[in-house]
Amino acid sequence: MNVKVIKIGENLLAENDKIAGANAELLRHNGIASFNVMGTPGAGKTALLESLIPELNRKFPCAVIEGDIAGTFDSERLKKLGIPIVQINTAGACHLEAFMLQKGLEHLSLGGLKILFVENVGNLVCPAEFTLGIMKNIIVSSVTEGDDKPAKYPLMYKISHLCVLNKTDLLDLSTFSPEKFNAYAKEINPALEIIPVSAKTGENIDKIVTWITNAVRVV
Amino acid sequence: MNVKVIKIGENLLAENDKIAGANAELLRHNGIASFNVMGTPGAGKTALLESLIPELNRKFPCAVIEGDIAGTFDSERLKKLGIPIVQINTAGACHLEAFMLQKGLEHLSLGGLKILFVENVGNLVCPAEFTLGIMKNIIVSSVTEGDDKPAKYPLMYKISHLCVLNKTDLLDLSTFSPEKFNAYAKEINPALEIIPVSAKTGENIDKIVTWITNAVRVV
């Protein structure tokens, strides 16, 4: 029988980190602030981008690289924003890797861009394990997922700079405790900023716009 | 530098399948019907078990093997049901594998058990790739995740026997289209049974009890 053997291990992660370093350098060289948007399927990553980009794009030209296992659902949704979008299909892989982002960047005109959003594959686990060379990690959580998620999926909350807690419009209908969620998240990552929002009603979206604007200004 | 190299590939999946076969045989030998409960973090897998087990356990003694990356949150929730529970911590791995279930089964008294629920790690991707030797795959989806998930995460819906569509109590507050969801799911897997429920209000939980009871009767 023909057995395909793929060697992985530390050398694979080292290779990923090397490409991630090159991605970071390329983005820095072009003065682009970049954000790796992660979260479980249905947390509202695309909805958040739909709310943020019209605000941000007026001052800071935006682009999006969309990571999905299959299909172009999220790119189709974002098309109407009139910004450059590149779709990466991972063909089964549950996360983006640095070489995938590298390929994505080849399809964007970087000159003139100010903000790059990368929407990772919907998954609370593996995307946290692969650095891409992106400046800031944003974890999108949602009220309907329950308040114990930071404790159950600690790495994601540890590596994130901002936690967008989405779907606050459903807070009254759920048993979600913002105090518990904050305590779990801060225990793992005391520096994590947590901003509750509703991408649906627009509540606090201005605060995310401010957070991103501040990050853009230091690039 | 010390480089650890782990060889994976088809031989790894073949080894997993071999152990899965042994798990299946062990469960069959003991007359135990088994259910692999999968879904994204926060879909309501534990809440579903909390609703189902008190009903089922009266006739069919139940046990649960809980898979989590870290912690014992879900086992703590299920403790009050008074059934045997084994917690597996995957230490970072985003899915259960057959050898983990094998270890879990060693900690259960199988004689007299009729139903085994395995609650997999919250993830719509990787758990679908590793067979465990479990009789039926149940995907727990939820209204708040959006109606496009079967199209975006096709393998999970392809390998499942039952789709429990949870959180129907939030249907009126969302843009979720049950027709779209069903169409996407059926396109991938025409044999997939889809039952909308609310683990919160108890709506249609009796239908899941019936579905599981029918599966138990053919073991």
Interface residues (C-beta under 8 A of the other chain):
Chain A: V3 K4 V5 I6 K7 I8 G9 E10 N11 T40 P41 G42 D68 I69 A70 G71 F73 G92 C94 V121 G122 N123 L124 V125 C126 E129 S142 T144 E145 G146 D148 K149 A151 K152 Y153 P154 L155 K167 D169 L170 L173
Chain B: V3 K4 V5 I6 K7 I8 G9 E10 N11 T40 P41 G42 D68 I69 A70 G71 F73 G92 C94 V121 G122 N123 L124 V125 C126 E129 S142 T144 E145 G146 D148 K149 A151 K152 Y153 P154 L155 K167 D169 L170 L173
